Amino acid sequence: MQRVFTLTGYFVKSLFWSLAGLIYLILALVYWNLFFTPGQGTPDIENYILIIGAFGAAVSFLVTLSITARANQAVYFPVVARLPSRVEYLTAVLLSSIIAATLLQLVVAVLALYRGPGLVLGRFLEIPPLWIAMNVLTAVLAMHVSDFVTSGWSRVYLFGALGILLLGQSANGPISDWVVERLGRLSVTINQLGWTAVGRWATRAAGWIDGRETGILHQIFTWLIWPFTAISDAVINGFFSAAQALAPAVILLYATVLFLLAADLFAGKDLEFIE
């Protein structure tokens, strides 16, 4: 942990003492002035949480790309070679990215309190889990984008799967209908050939996909993106139900799985530094 924290502090300091850090600070000030204009005052608490949360997620992605590019320089090869495990180096990069992005997010959050909404204790305690969970997830996704972690076609597979998930969520009704229709036609064709047992299986599969109400595919896609919709709905409604309160934990679970994948890729790849 001492090695990880030392590297984390070094990467955070090196970012903010560089031109990239100055650009990110200017970006934070521009974002604050654009969405929280001082002359107009800060909007209500719901917009405060969502708008600054969106900034934190976006800047976490960008900051992680910057730090991973820095960590992928050949000057750090002696550090990587002397560490007992490469995962320590990867963990330091992730922690430094989250800390740097969170500091920039806090700059916007503090400035937005000027003529801003009243933060009661209950609403204030809701903010850290929401912002931290989204920052961690986007930081891990950015690591998979970078050449620092990517091994072969790994990012193509990962983001291709995410793209299919988003496409399926936006068009789950037509997709389910198409699959059910094709299985129905297949069942008719198979029954005509005399394979009644296989035909019954195809019919049952169509009924299972169609589901009792909204369809099984719709339920799967809805369950996978549920944490994000639960957070937005709860913030807008002004309260979290018992189930919605678990949404940040589920997002952190997603981030944990992705980080384990990143650690496996990074530990087993041949390092090719950018120089």
VODRENGU-248646 format. One record per residue (C-alpha): residue number from 0; chain; x, y, z. Coordinates in steps of 0.25 Angstrom, whole numbers, plus 5000, padded with zeros to 4 digits. Layout:
NUM | A | X | Y | Z
...
end
This chain:
0 | A | 5000 | 5000 | 5000
1 | A | 5012 | 5009 | 5003
2 | A | 5017 | 5007 | 4989
3 | A | 5003 | 5009 | 4983
4 | A | 5001 | 5022 | 4991
5 | A | 5014 | 5028 | 4987
6 | A | 5012 | 5025 | 4972
7 | A | 4998 | 5031 | 4974
8 | A | 5003 | 5044 | 4980
9 | A | 5014 | 5045 | 4969
10 | A | 5004 | 5044 | 4958
11 | A | 4994 | 5054 | 4964
12 | A | 5005 | 5064 | 4966
13 | A | 5011 | 5062 | 4952
14 | A | 4997 | 5064 | 4946
15 | A | 4994 | 5077 | 4953
16 | A | 5008 | 5082 | 4950
17 | A | 5007 | 5080 | 4935
18 | A | 5000 | 5087 | 4924
19 | A | 4989 | 5076 | 4924
20 | A | 4986 | 5079 | 4938
21 | A | 4984 | 5094 | 4935
22 | A | 4975 | 5091 | 4924
23 | A | 4966 | 5082 | 4932
24 | A | 4965 | 5093 | 4943
25 | A | 4961 | 5103 | 4932
26 | A | 4951 | 5093 | 4927
27 | A | 4945 | 5092 | 4941
28 | A | 4944 | 5107 | 4942
29 | A | 4938 | 5108 | 4928
30 | A | 4928 | 5097 | 4932
31 | A | 4924 | 5104 | 4945
32 | A | 4922 | 5118 | 4938
33 | A | 4914 | 5111 | 4927
34 | A | 4904 | 5103 | 4935
35 | A | 4905 | 5110 | 4948
36 | A | 4905 | 5125 | 4943
37 | A | 4908 | 5133 | 4956
38 | A | 4899 | 5144 | 4952
39 | A | 4887 | 5135 | 4951
40 | A | 4890 | 5126 | 4963
41 | A | 4891 | 5111 | 4964
42 | A | 4878 | 5103 | 4959
43 | A | 4871 | 5093 | 4969
44 | A | 4878 | 5082 | 4976
45 | A | 4874 | 5071 | 4966
46 | A | 4881 | 5079 | 4955
47 | A | 4893 | 5082 | 4964
48 | A | 4895 | 5067 | 4967
49 | A | 4893 | 5062 | 4952
50 | A | 4900 | 5073 | 4945
51 | A | 4913 | 5072 | 4954
52 | A | 4912 | 5057 | 4954
53 | A | 4912 | 5057 | 4939
54 | A | 4924 | 5066 | 4939
55 | A | 4931 | 5057 | 4949
56 | A | 4929 | 5045 | 4940
57 | A | 4934 | 5053 | 4928
58 | A | 4946 | 5058 | 4934
59 | A | 4949 | 5045 | 4940
60 | A | 4950 | 5039 | 4927
61 | A | 4959 | 5050 | 4921
62 | A | 4968 | 5050 | 4933
63 | A | 4970 | 5035 | 4933
64 | A | 4974 | 5036 | 4918
65 | A | 4984 | 5046 | 4922
66 | A | 4990 | 5039 | 4934
67 | A | 4991 | 5026 | 4926
68 | A | 4998 | 5032 | 4915
69 | A | 5008 | 5038 | 4925
70 | A | 5009 | 5024 | 4932
71 | A | 5012 | 5018 | 4919
72 | A | 5025 | 5026 | 4916
73 | A | 5038 | 5018 | 4916
74 | A | 5044 | 5026 | 4927
75 | A | 5035 | 5018 | 4937
76 | A | 5040 | 5005 | 4932
77 | A | 5050 | 5003 | 4944
78 | A | 5038 | 5006 | 4954
79 | A | 5030 | 4995 | 4947
80 | A | 5041 | 4985 | 4947
81 | A | 5044 | 4987 | 4962
82 | A | 5030 | 4985 | 4967
83 | A | 5026 | 4972 | 4972
84 | A | 5013 | 4972 | 4964
85 | A | 5009 | 4980 | 4952
86 | A | 4995 | 4981 | 4958
87 | A | 5001 | 4991 | 4968
88 | A | 5005 | 5000 | 4957
89 | A | 4991 | 4999 | 4951
90 | A | 4985 | 5002 | 4964
91 | A | 4993 | 5014 | 4966
92 | A | 4989 | 5019 | 4952
93 | A | 4974 | 5017 | 4955
94 | A | 4975 | 5023 | 4969
95 | A | 4982 | 5036 | 4964
96 | A | 4972 | 5037 | 4953
97 | A | 4960 | 5037 | 4962
98 | A | 4966 | 5046 | 4972
99 | A | 4970 | 5056 | 4962
100 | A | 4957 | 5056 | 4955
101 | A | 4949 | 5057 | 4968
102 | A | 4958 | 5069 | 4972
103 | A | 4953 | 5076 | 4959
104 | A | 4939 | 5072 | 4962
105 | A | 4940 | 5078 | 4976
106 | A | 4945 | 5091 | 4970
107 | A | 4932 | 5092 | 4962
108 | A | 4923 | 5087 | 4973
109 | A | 4929 | 5098 | 4983
110 | A | 4928 | 5109 | 4973
111 | A | 4913 | 5105 | 4969
112 | A | 4909 | 5107 | 4984
113 | A | 4910 | 5122 | 4982
114 | A | 4896 | 5126 | 4982
115 | A | 4893 | 5112 | 4981
116 | A | 4882 | 5102 | 4986
117 | A | 4881 | 5099 | 5001
118 | A | 4888 | 5086 | 5004
119 | A | 4880 | 5079 | 5015
120 | A | 4888 | 5068 | 5022
121 | A | 4880 | 5057 | 5016
122 | A | 4882 | 5061 | 5001
123 | A | 4897 | 5064 | 5004
124 | A | 4900 | 5050 | 5009
125 | A | 4894 | 5045 | 4996
126 | A | 4904 | 5052 | 4988
127 | A | 4918 | 5044 | 4991
128 | A | 4913 | 5030 | 4987
129 | A | 4907 | 5035 | 4974
130 | A | 4918 | 5043 | 4969
131 | A | 4929 | 5034 | 4974
132 | A | 4923 | 5021 | 4967
133 | A | 4921 | 5028 | 4954
134 | A | 4935 | 5034 | 4955
135 | A | 4941 | 5020 | 4958
136 | A | 4933 | 5013 | 4946
137 | A | 4937 | 5024 | 4936
138 | A | 4952 | 5023 | 4940
139 | A | 4952 | 5008 | 4939
140 | A | 4946 | 5009 | 4925
141 | A | 4956 | 5020 | 4921
142 | A | 4967 | 5010 | 4925
143 | A | 4962 | 5000 | 4915
144 | A | 4962 | 5010 | 4904
145 | A | 4976 | 5014 | 4906
146 | A | 4988 | 5007 | 4900
147 | A | 4993 | 5005 | 4914
148 | A | 4984 | 4994 | 4917
149 | A | 4979 | 4989 | 4904
150 | A | 4984 | 4976 | 4899
151 | A | 4981 | 4973 | 4885
152 | A | 4967 | 4975 | 4881
153 | A | 4962 | 4975 | 4896
154 | A | 4956 | 4989 | 4895
155 | A | 4949 | 4985 | 4882
156 | A | 4942 | 4973 | 4889
157 | A | 4939 | 4981 | 4902
158 | A | 4933 | 4993 | 4895
159 | A | 4926 | 4985 | 4884
160 | A | 4919 | 4978 | 4895
161 | A | 4915 | 4991 | 4902
162 | A | 4910 | 4996 | 4888
163 | A | 4902 | 4984 | 4886
164 | A | 4896 | 4986 | 4900
165 | A | 4892 | 5000 | 4898
166 | A | 4886 | 4996 | 4884
167 | A | 4878 | 4985 | 4890
168 | A | 4873 | 4994 | 4901
169 | A | 4868 | 5005 | 4891
170 | A | 4862 | 4995 | 4882
171 | A | 4859 | 4983 | 4891
172 | A | 4844 | 4982 | 4886
173 | A | 4847 | 4981 | 4871
174 | A | 4858 | 4971 | 4874
175 | A | 4850 | 4962 | 4883
176 | A | 4839 | 4962 | 4873
177 | A | 4848 | 4959 | 4862
178 | A | 4855 | 4947 | 4869
179 | A | 4841 | 4942 | 4874
180 | A | 4836 | 4943 | 4859
181 | A | 4848 | 4935 | 4854
182 | A | 4847 | 4924 | 4864
183 | A | 4832 | 4923 | 4861
184 | A | 4835 | 4921 | 4846
185 | A | 4846 | 4911 | 4850
186 | A | 4836 | 4903 | 4858
187 | A | 4826 | 4902 | 4847
188 | A | 4837 | 4898 | 4837
189 | A | 4842 | 4887 | 4847
190 | A | 4828 | 4882 | 4850
191 | A | 4826 | 4881 | 4835
192 | A | 4838 | 4872 | 4834
193 | A | 4833 | 4863 | 4844
194 | A | 4842 | 4867 | 4855
195 | A | 4831 | 4870 | 4865
196 | A | 4840 | 4869 | 4878
197 | A | 4850 | 4880 | 4872
198 | A | 4838 | 4888 | 4868
199 | A | 4832 | 4888 | 4882
200 | A | 4846 | 4893 | 4887
201 | A | 4846 | 4904 | 4877
202 | A | 4832 | 4908 | 4881
203 | A | 4836 | 4908 | 4896
204 | A | 4848 | 4916 | 4893
205 | A | 4840 | 4927 | 4886
206 | A | 4830 | 4927 | 4898
207 | A | 4841 | 4929 | 4908
208 | A | 4848 | 4940 | 4900
209 | A | 4834 | 4947 | 4898
210 | A | 4832 | 4946 | 4913
211 | A | 4819 | 4947 | 4921
212 | A | 4818 | 4963 | 4920
213 | A | 4830 | 4971 | 4914
214 | A | 4839 | 4960 | 4909
215 | A | 4851 | 4953 | 4915
216 | A | 4861 | 4961 | 4906
217 | A | 4855 | 4974 | 4911
218 | A | 4856 | 4970 | 4925
219 | A | 4871 | 4966 | 4923
220 | A | 4874 | 4979 | 4917
221 | A | 4866 | 4987 | 4927
222 | A | 4873 | 4980 | 4939
223 | A | 4887 | 4983 | 4933
224 | A | 4885 | 4998 | 4932
225 | A | 4876 | 4998 | 4944
226 | A | 4886 | 5005 | 4953
227 | A | 4888 | 5017 | 4944
228 | A | 4873 | 5019 | 4943
229 | A | 4870 | 5017 | 4957
230 | A | 4880 | 5028 | 4961
231 | A | 4874 | 5038 | 4951
232 | A | 4860 | 5035 | 4956
233 | A | 4863 | 5035 | 4970
234 | A | 4871 | 5049 | 4969
235 | A | 4859 | 5055 | 4961
236 | A | 4849 | 5050 | 4971
237 | A | 4856 | 5055 | 4983
238 | A | 4857 | 5041 | 4990
239 | A | 4863 | 5028 | 4989
240 | A | 4856 | 5015 | 4991
241 | A | 4862 | 5003 | 4998
242 | A | 4866 | 4997 | 4985
243 | A | 4870 | 5010 | 4978
244 | A | 4880 | 5012 | 4990
245 | A | 4888 | 5000 | 4985
246 | A | 4890 | 5005 | 4971
247 | A | 4904 | 5012 | 4974
248 | A | 4908 | 4999 | 4980
249 | A | 4904 | 4991 | 4967
250 | A | 4912 | 5002 | 4959
251 | A | 4924 | 4999 | 4967
252 | A | 4922 | 4984 | 4965
253 | A | 4922 | 4987 | 4950
254 | A | 4935 | 4995 | 4952
255 | A | 4941 | 4984 | 4960
256 | A | 4939 | 4974 | 4949
257 | A | 4945 | 4983 | 4939
258 | A | 4957 | 4986 | 4947
259 | A | 4959 | 4971 | 4949
260 | A | 4959 | 4969 | 4934
261 | A | 4968 | 4981 | 4933
262 | A | 4978 | 4975 | 4943
263 | A | 4978 | 4962 | 4936
264 | A | 4981 | 4969 | 4922
265 | A | 4992 | 4978 | 4928
266 | A | 4998 | 4967 | 4936
267 | A | 4999 | 4957 | 4924
268 | A | 5003 | 4967 | 4912
269 | A | 5016 | 4971 | 4907
270 | A | 5018 | 4985 | 4911
271 | A | 5021 | 4994 | 4899
272 | A | 5024 | 5008 | 4904
273 | A | 5021 | 5020 | 4895
274 | A | 5036 | 5023 | 4892
end
